[in-house]
Amino acid sequence: MLDFPRWKIASILGVLLVGILLAVPSFIPESTAKQWGLGFAPRINYGLDLAGGSHILLEADTADVAKSRLTNMEDTVRGAMRKNTPAPIAIGDISANGNTLSFFVRDPAQVDAAVDTARNLTQPVGTTGTRDWNVQVVDSTRIVMTQTQGGIDQFVKQAMTGAVDIVRKRIDALGTKEPTIALQGSDRILVEVPGQQNPAELKALIGKTAKLEFKLVDTQADPAKVAANLPPIGDQILPYQGRPLAVFRQAILTGGDLKSARQDYDQNGQPSVSISFNAKGSRAFAETTQQNVGKPFAIILDGEVISAPNINEPILGGTASIAGGFTAQTAQTLAIALQSGSLPITLKTVEERTVGPGLGQDSIHAGIIASAIAVAAVIVFMFLTYGRFGLYADLAVLINVFVILGLMAVLNATLTLPGIAGFVLTIGTAVDANVLINERIREERRRGRNVVQSVELGYKEASRTIFEANMTHAITGLIMLLLGSGPVKGFAVVLLFGIATSVFTSVTFTRMLVALWIRRQRPQAMNI
């Protein structure tokens, strides 16, 4: 237990030294750090309550929901009728008007089958007994499908839950920024991001729907009709570089077929976004490009064509590149948006502002003073109670404070006022382990064992209790981290960091100090 070869001593001191050095930049003002050439060094972020940030309130565009569901149902109905068994059902053009879709069944004998197929595409609305679409037969061969308000409300509710997750992924991919993202009412999302002083940048990241589609360009469309916004049947007209472009309505691929997206540079050195498709998307892309060599296809983002390259040869690798006059920042923003998935519902910003620290400088000073008093009180108590061994524990506590801050800086974690509370709590519990160890050593001395035996048994016997006690703390902190948000999450992050580092410093580091003392002094007695 007290055998510490040089390599082990060097490793322990090296780890602690790195932790301390990583904490240093967080104590230096950012402007000064840049002047000293330390602008690259990781720093701790301060939470919304300590440093302010950006506040955005997003609202679902419920009017767009009905329109979007209408478009999706149109494609679904056409596909379901075509794939109907035992025989496909021939239908006429599907027309949309308000909240309804209608179409004719060409063979009157298939009307009943068409109604059954259409009804199978609808879903129940909770336990209300109604469905999200009403299906009726009009004029003996025309089927009318009407959206119900309950169906729209249910879609909005489900979409808003999914939207919260996607917004969180876009803002906090690593889970360390501790933004506040919460539903407000049934159709609003509150977003508060600490340290983000520019709401416009935040809005650019989370306000983009990021609905990606690949569609073939209709090269046979009449240019005059396209210019007059009169698309041929089966087409739609979308803007492309300031002019209208006719594309087929049916998409070759969508964002749902994406496997990954990342910021890259094209062959001209311009920023672009490289994407790769999943197996299904790769097959569909390969088949389409094989069948349409020489024809252009459109890459569409949020209803706007951003690129329309020609298919010069079949693209079989399942990858593609999106280039559209991006900067490195906008390409990175788009890559994050595509990687996190498209928003299931269009969100519009109804409120945005920069907010100042919520608690004020007095509260921050009070937290710092509380931390300083806690550290000083613990140091004095431990020294008076355990002498040399208390001094070792004090040194471990001080180093532990720096290592926690260094670890938080590396992970770009956010420190909030509850985080400071977790910090103070960690300082108090950090010496628990040393109290257990020291009391165990006292007990062994009272039993008549010599110094070396007492120290060895003290550390050995106390280690299991220390491990079990910290495991219960860690389980509690982990649950708060997984289920909490905002300040609760901040408290949990600091607590978990503190548990990990305090075990290392209070057990391994102090044991090394005691071993070195015994090796050097070879004491026959000790005061503890």
C-alpha positions in Angstrom: 0.0 0.0 0.0 2.9 2.4 0.7 5.1 1.3 -2.2 5.4 4.3 -4.6 8.0 3.9 -7.3 9.3 7.0 -9.1 7.2 6.4 -12.2 4.0 6.3 -10.0 4.9 9.5 -8.2 5.7 11.3 -11.4 2.4 10.1 -12.9 0.3 11.3 -9.9 2.1 14.7 -9.8 1.9 15.1 -13.6 -1.9 14.5 -13.6 -2.4 17.0 -10.8 -0.1 19.6 -12.4 -2.0 19.4 -15.7 -5.3 19.8 -13.9 -4.0 22.9 -12.1 -2.5 24.5 -15.2 -5.8 23.9 -17.1 -7.6 25.9 -14.4 -5.3 28.9 -14.5 -6.8 30.6 -17.7 -10.2 30.7 -16.1 -8.8 33.0 -13.4 -7.4 35.5 -16.0 -9.7 38.0 -17.8 -10.4 36.9 -21.3 -8.8 40.0 -22.8 -5.7 39.6 -20.8 -5.5 35.9 -21.7 -5.6 36.9 -25.4 -2.8 39.4 -24.9 -0.7 36.7 -23.3 -1.3 34.4 -26.2 -3.6 32.2 -24.1 -6.8 32.9 -26.1 -6.8 29.2 -27.3 -6.8 27.9 -23.7 -10.1 26.2 -22.5 -12.1 28.3 -20.0 -15.1 27.7 -17.8 -18.4 29.1 -19.1 -20.5 31.1 -16.6 -24.2 30.3 -16.5 -27.1 32.6 -17.3 -27.4 33.6 -13.7 -23.7 34.6 -13.4 -22.9 36.0 -16.8 -26.1 36.5 -18.7 -26.7 35.2 -22.3 -29.4 35.0 -25.0 -33.1 34.5 -24.5 -35.3 33.4 -27.4 -39.0 32.4 -27.4 -40.0 30.2 -30.3 -43.6 29.6 -31.4 -44.9 26.8 -33.6 -46.4 27.8 -36.9 -49.7 25.9 -36.5 -51.0 27.2 -39.8 -48.1 25.6 -41.6 -48.8 22.3 -39.8 -52.1 21.8 -41.6 -50.6 22.6 -44.9 -47.6 20.3 -44.3 -49.9 17.4 -43.2 -52.0 17.9 -46.3 -48.9 17.6 -48.5 -47.6 14.5 -46.7 -51.0 12.8 -46.8 -51.2 13.5 -50.5 -48.0 11.5 -51.1 -49.1 8.8 -48.7 -52.5 8.3 -50.3 -51.0 8.1 -53.8 -48.5 5.5 -52.6 -51.0 3.5 -50.7 -53.4 3.3 -53.6 -50.7 2.2 -56.0 -49.5 -0.5 -53.6 -53.0 -1.7 -52.6 -53.4 -5.5 -52.6 -54.7 -7.6 -54.3 -54.9 -5.0 -57.0 -53.7 -1.3 -57.3 -56.5 1.3 -57.1 -56.5 3.8 -60.0 -57.3 7.3 -58.9 -57.4 10.7 -60.5 -55.5 13.8 -59.6 -55.5 14.6 -55.9 -56.7 18.2 -55.2 -56.2 20.1 -52.0 -58.5 22.8 -50.7 -58.3 24.2 -47.2 -58.1 21.3 -44.8 -59.3 18.7 -47.3 -57.9 16.4 -49.9 -60.2 14.9 -52.6 -59.7 12.5 -55.5 -61.8 10.3 -57.8 -61.7 6.6 -57.9 -61.6 5.6 -61.6 -63.3 2.2 -61.2 -66.5 2.5 -59.1 -66.1 -1.1 -58.1 -63.0 -0.1 -56.1 -64.6 2.7 -54.1 -65.1 0.6 -51.0 -61.5 -0.7 -51.2 -60.2 2.9 -51.6 -62.2 4.0 -48.6 -60.8 1.2 -46.5 -57.3 2.0 -47.6 -57.7 5.7 -46.9 -59.1 5.0 -43.4 -56.2 2.7 -42.7 -54.0 5.8 -43.2 -55.7 7.7 -40.3 -54.8 7.4 -36.6 -57.0 7.6 -33.4 -56.7 10.9 -31.4 -55.9 9.7 -27.9 -58.9 8.1 -26.2 -61.5 10.6 -27.7 -62.9 8.1 -30.1 -62.2 10.4 -33.1 -59.5 10.1 -35.7 -57.1 12.6 -37.1 -58.7 12.5 -40.5 -62.4 12.1 -41.5 -62.9 10.0 -44.7 -66.2 10.5 -46.7 -67.5 9.4 -50.1 -69.1 12.2 -52.1 -70.8 11.9 -55.5 -70.4 8.0 -55.3 -66.8 8.0 -56.6 -65.1 11.0 -55.0 -63.3 10.5 -51.7 -62.8 13.5 -49.4 -60.3 13.4 -46.5 -60.6 16.2 -44.0 -58.2 17.0 -41.2 -59.8 17.1 -37.7 -58.8 19.8 -35.2 -58.0 17.0 -32.7 -55.6 15.5 -35.2 -53.8 18.8 -35.8 -53.5 19.4 -32.0 -52.1 15.9 -31.5 -49.6 16.4 -34.2 -48.5 19.7 -32.8 -48.1 18.2 -29.3 -45.9 15.3 -30.6 -44.0 17.6 -32.9 -43.2 20.1 -30.1 -41.7 17.3 -28.0 -39.5 16.2 -30.8 -38.6 19.9 -31.6 -37.3 20.4 -28.0 -34.9 17.4 -28.4 -33.6 18.6 -31.7 -33.1 22.2 -30.5 -31.2 20.8 -27.5 -29.0 18.7 -29.8 -28.2 21.7 -32.0 -27.2 23.9 -29.1 -25.6 21.5 -26.7 -24.2 18.6 -28.6 -21.7 17.8 -25.9 -24.2 18.3 -23.0 -22.0 20.9 -21.2 -23.5 24.3 -22.0 -26.5 23.8 -19.8 -29.0 25.8 -21.8 -32.5 26.1 -20.5 -34.9 24.6 -23.2 -38.4 24.1 -22.1 -41.9 23.9 -23.5 -44.1 26.8 -22.6 -47.8 26.0 -23.1 -48.6 23.8 -26.0 -46.9 25.6 -28.9 -43.9 27.6 -27.5 -40.3 26.7 -26.6 -38.2 28.9 -24.3 -34.5 28.8 -25.1 -31.9 30.5 -22.8 -28.2 29.9 -23.5 -25.6 31.2 -21.0 -22.6 33.1 -22.4 -24.2 33.5 -25.8 -24.4 37.3 -26.3 -25.7 37.3 -29.8 -29.3 36.1 -30.2 -29.0 36.4 -34.0 -26.4 33.6 -34.1 -28.5 31.4 -31.8 -31.5 32.1 -34.0 -29.6 31.1 -37.1 -28.8 27.7 -35.6 -32.1 26.7 -34.1 -34.5 28.7 -36.3 -33.6 26.7 -39.4 -36.0 23.9 -40.1 -33.2 22.1 -42.0 -35.7 20.1 -44.2 -33.4 18.6 -46.8 -34.7 17.1 -50.1 -33.2 15.9 -53.3 -35.5 16.1 -56.3 -35.0 15.8 -60.1 -35.4 19.0 -62.1 -38.2 18.9 -64.7 -36.3 19.9 -67.9 -39.4 19.5 -70.0 -41.4 22.2 -68.1 -42.6 25.2 -70.2 -40.3 28.1 -69.2 -43.1 30.6 -69.8 -45.5 28.7 -67.5 -42.8 28.2 -64.9 -42.1 32.0 -64.9 -45.9 32.5 -64.4 -45.8 30.2 -61.4 -47.9 27.6 -63.2 -46.2 24.2 -62.5 -47.0 21.1 -64.6 -49.0 18.3 -62.9 -46.7 16.5 -60.5 -44.3 19.5 -60.3 -43.6 22.3 -58.0 -41.9 25.6 -58.5 -39.1 26.6 -56.1 -36.8 29.7 -56.1 -33.2 29.1 -57.3 -30.7 32.0 -57.5 -33.5 34.6 -57.9 -35.5 32.7 -60.6 -38.1 30.0 -60.5 -37.2 26.4 -61.1 -39.6 23.5 -61.8 -38.8 20.2 -59.9 -40.7 17.0 -59.6 -42.8 16.9 -56.3 -41.6 13.4 -55.4 -38.3 13.5 -53.5 -35.5 11.1 -54.4 -34.1 11.5 -50.9 -34.9 13.4 -47.7 -33.0 14.4 -44.6 -34.3 11.2 -43.0 -31.9 9.2 -45.2 -28.8 11.1 -43.9 -26.2 9.2 -41.9 -23.9 12.1 -41.2 -23.1 15.7 -42.1 -20.0 17.7 -41.6 -18.5 21.0 -42.7 -15.9 20.5 -45.5 -14.4 22.3 -48.4 -15.1 21.7 -52.1 -12.6 21.3 -54.9 -12.4 25.1 -55.3 -11.5 25.5 -51.6 -14.9 27.0 -50.8 -16.8 25.9 -47.6 -19.3 23.2 -48.2 -21.2 20.5 -46.3 -20.3 16.9 -46.9 -23.1 14.4 -46.3 -23.4 10.6 -46.4 -26.5 8.5 -46.7 -27.6 5.4 -44.8 -28.0 2.1 -46.7 -31.5 2.9 -47.9 -30.6 6.4 -49.1 -27.4 5.2 -50.8 -29.4 2.6 -52.8 -32.0 5.1 -53.8 -29.4 7.8 -54.8 -27.4 5.2 -56.8 -30.5 4.0 -58.7 -31.7 7.5 -59.5 -28.3 8.8 -60.7 -27.8 5.6 -62.8 -31.2 6.2 -64.5 -30.8 10.0 -65.0 -27.2 10.6 -66.2 -27.0 13.9 -67.9 -30.0 15.4 -66.1 -29.9 18.0 -63.3 -31.2 17.4 -59.8 -32.0 19.9 -57.1 -30.7 20.0 -53.6 -33.4 21.7 -51.6 -33.2 23.1 -48.1 -36.2 24.5 -46.4 -38.1 25.0 -49.7 -35.3 26.7 -51.5 -33.0 25.2 -54.2 -29.4 25.8 -53.1 -27.7 23.8 -55.8 -28.8 22.1 -59.0 -25.8 20.2 -60.4 -25.9 17.8 -63.4 -25.5 14.1 -62.9 -22.4 13.5 -65.0 -22.1 9.9 -63.9 -23.8 7.5 -61.5 -23.0 8.3 -57.9 -22.6 5.0 -56.1 -20.7 5.9 -52.9 -23.6 7.1 -50.9 -22.0 10.6 -50.4 -22.7 14.0 -51.7 -21.5 17.6 -51.1 -23.7 20.7 -50.7 -22.1 23.9 -52.0 -24.0 27.1 -52.0 -21.9 30.2 -51.3 -21.4 29.3 -47.6 -18.9 30.8 -45.2 -17.1 28.4 -42.9 -19.5 29.5 -40.1 -22.7 29.0 -42.1 -21.5 25.7 -43.4 -20.8 24.5 -39.9 -24.2 25.7 -38.8 -25.9 23.8 -41.6 -23.9 20.7 -40.8 -25.0 20.8 -37.2 -28.7 21.4 -38.2 -28.6 18.5 -40.7 -26.8 16.2 -38.3 -29.4 16.8 -35.5 -32.3 16.2 -37.9 -34.9 18.5 -39.4 -37.4 20.2 -37.1 -40.8 18.3 -37.3 -42.6 21.7 -37.2 -41.8 25.2 -38.3 -40.8 27.5 -35.5 -40.8 31.2 -35.7 -39.1 33.6 -33.2 -41.6 35.7 -31.3 -39.1 37.2 -28.8 -35.4 37.5 -28.6 -33.1 39.5 -26.4 -29.8 39.5 -24.6 -30.2 39.1 -20.8 -27.8 40.2 -18.1 -26.8 38.1 -15.1 -30.0 37.2 -13.2 -28.5 37.3 -9.8 -26.2 40.4 -9.8 -22.7 40.9 -8.7 -23.6 40.8 -5.0 -24.8 37.2 -5.3 -21.7 36.2 -7.2 -19.5 37.8 -4.5 -21.5 36.1 -1.8 -21.0 32.7 -3.5 -17.2 33.3 -3.8 -16.9 34.4 -0.2 -18.9 31.3 1.0 -16.5 29.1 -1.0 -13.4 30.8 0.5 -14.8 30.6 4.1 -15.6 26.9 3.6 -12.1 26.1 2.3 -10.5 28.1 5.2 -12.7 26.5 7.8 -12.0 23.0 6.6 -8.2 23.7 6.4 -8.1 25.0 10.0 -10.3 22.2 11.4 -8.3 19.5 9.7 -4.9 20.9 10.8 -6.0 21.3 14.4 -7.5 17.9 14.6 -5.0 15.7 12.7 -1.7 17.7 12.6 0.6 16.6 9.8 -2.1 14.3 8.4 -4.6 17.1 8.4 -2.1 19.3 6.5 -1.8 16.6 3.8 -5.6 16.5 3.6 -5.7 20.4 3.3 -3.2 20.3 0.5 -5.4 17.7 -1.2 -8.5 19.9 -0.9 -6.7 22.9 -2.4 -5.4 20.9 -5.3 -8.8 19.3 -5.7 -10.4 22.7 -6.2 -8.0 23.5 -9.1 -8.4 20.1 -10.7 -12.2 20.4 -10.7 -12.0 23.8 -12.3 -9.5 22.5 -14.9 -11.7 19.6 -15.8 -14.7 21.8 -16.2 -12.6 24.1 -18.5 -11.5 21.2 -20.7 -15.1 20.0 -21.1 -16.3 23.6 -21.7 -18.7 23.1 -18.8 -20.9 25.9 -17.4 -20.6 27.1 -13.8 -23.9 28.4 -12.3 -24.7 29.6 -8.8 -26.1 26.1 -8.0 -22.8 24.8 -9.4 -21.0 26.9 -6.8 -23.2 25.4 -4.2 -22.1 21.9 -5.5 -18.6 23.2 -5.3 -18.8 24.1 -1.6 -20.5 20.8 -0.9 -17.7 19.0 -2.6 -15.1 20.8 -0.5 -16.9 19.6 2.6 -17.2 16.0 1.5 -13.7 15.9 0.0 -12.2 15.6 3.5 -14.6 13.0 4.6 -12.3 10.4 3.1 -9.3 11.7 5.0 -11.3 11.8 8.3 -12.2 8.1 7.8 -8.6 7.3 7.0 -7.2 9.2 9.9 -9.6 7.9 12.4 -8.8 4.4 11.2 -5.1 5.0 11.7 -5.8 6.3 15.2 -7.7 3.1 16.0 -4.8 0.9 14.7 -2.3 2.9 16.8 -4.5 2.4 19.9 -4.4 -1.3 19.2 -0.6 -1.2 19.5 0.4 -1.4 15.9 3.5 0.4 14.7 3.4 3.5 12.4 3.8 1.7 9.1 1.2 -1.0 10.0 -1.2 1.6 11.2 -1.0 3.7 8.1 -1.2 0.7 5.8 -4.3 -0.7 7.5 -5.8 2.7 7.9 -5.8 3.3 4.1 -6.7 -0.3 3.3 -9.7 -0.6 5.6 -11.1 2.8 4.9 -10.9 2.5 1.2 -13.9 0.3 0.8 -16.1 2.6 2.9 -14.9 5.6 1.0 -15.7 3.9 -2.3 -19.2 2.9 -1.2 -20.0 6.3 0.2 -18.9 8.1 -3.0 -20.8 5.6 -5.2 -24.1 6.6 -3.5 -23.2 10.3 -4.1 -22.3 9.5 -7.7 -25.6 7.7 -8.3 -27.5 10.6 -7.0 -25.5 13.1 -9.1 -25.9 10.9 -12.2 -29.7 10.8 -11.8 -29.8 14.6 -11.5 -27.6 15.0 -14.5 -29.7 12.7 -16.7 -33.1 13.9 -15.6 -32.4 17.5 -14.6 -31.9 20.6 -16.6 -30.5 24.1 -16.2 -29.3 24.8 -12.6 -30.0 21.3 -11.4 -27.8 19.9 -14.1 -25.1 22.4 -13.3 -25.1 21.3 -9.7 -24.9 17.6 -10.8 -22.0 18.3 -13.1 -19.9 20.0 -10.4 -20.8 17.3 -7.9 -19.8 14.4 -10.2 -16.5 16.1 -11.1 -15.9 16.7 -7.4 -16.5 13.1 -6.4 -14.1 11.8 -9.1 -11.3 14.2 -8.3 -11.7 14.2 -4.5 -11.3 10.4 -4.3 -8.1 10.7 -6.3 -6.6 13.6 -4.3 -7.8 12.5 -0.8 -6.8 8.9 -1.1 -4.1 8.4 -3.7 -2.4 11.8 -3.4 -2.3 11.9 0.4 -1.2 8.3 0.6 1.7 9.2 -1.6 2.6 12.1 0.7 2.4 9.9 3.8 4.5 7.2 2.1 7.2 9.7 1.2 7.2 11.0 4.8 7.6 7.6 6.2 10.3 6.6 3.7 12.3 9.8 4.5 11.8 10.2 8.3 11.2 6.5 9.3 9.2 7.7 12.4 8.7 5.5 15.4 5.8 7.6 16.7 3.3 10.1 15.2 0.7 12.6 16.5 -2.6 12.1 14.8 
